[in-house]
């Protein structure tokens, strides 16, 4: 195995789960996320010579983001709350959060997930999404405000209306 092949293999091993997790949330289902993740790494391997250093994670997420935007333009409706299986131990609050995330626009959801789940800073998210930092700050602010409103106690359905 050559040096480049080892570097590519390390890149895949190190970042596959993180890229998959992001795509799983935004794509809405496991099959699409797997396909998009595989395509992300195929594209990354093909473009590896053009990688100029810096954050490999941000570079891979930028590739994943571009693929997801193309996927989104081909598929009009996305629902993470309906397609996401409820894992053992996922509390009702987690399901409510997933449903609230579904209420966000794709751009707001992506910015929020890249920041709060993936841990990127605003500059990295701006690079990934190829928009100005101010746009990302605005999207994050709007996403948080919308989630705060959706998750506030005033929006909770009284128990007698839920049939519990």
C-alpha positions, 0 to 999 in steps of 0.5 A: 500500500502506497503512502497516499493509499494509507492516508486515504484509508486513515481519512475514511476510518477517521471521518466516516462515522461523523460524515455518515451521522451528519448525512443521516440527520439531513437525508432522513433515512439510512439508505440515502445516508449510506449512499451519500456517505459512500459517494462522499468518500468516492468523490474525496478519493478522486479529489484527494490530490487537490486537498490542500490541507487544513481540516479534513473533516470540513473538506469532507463535509463540504463534499457531503454538503454539495452531494446533499444539495444535489440530492435535495434538488432531486428529492423534494420532501425529506422527513427525518422524524418519520423515517428515523427509527426510534432507538432503544432508550430514546426518550420522548424528548428526543423524538420531540426534538427530531420532530422540531428539527423537521420543522426547520428549513433544510438550510437552517437544519444543516447549519444547526446540525453542523454546529451543535451535533458535528461541532464545527465553528461558524467559519468552518460551516460557512466554508462547508456551505459556501456562504458568508459567515454572517449568513451562517450566524443568521441561520443559527440564530433563526434555527435556535429561535424557531426550536425554542418556540417549537419546544417551549412549554406553551406548545406542549399538547395537554395530556388529556389531548394525547390520550395518555 
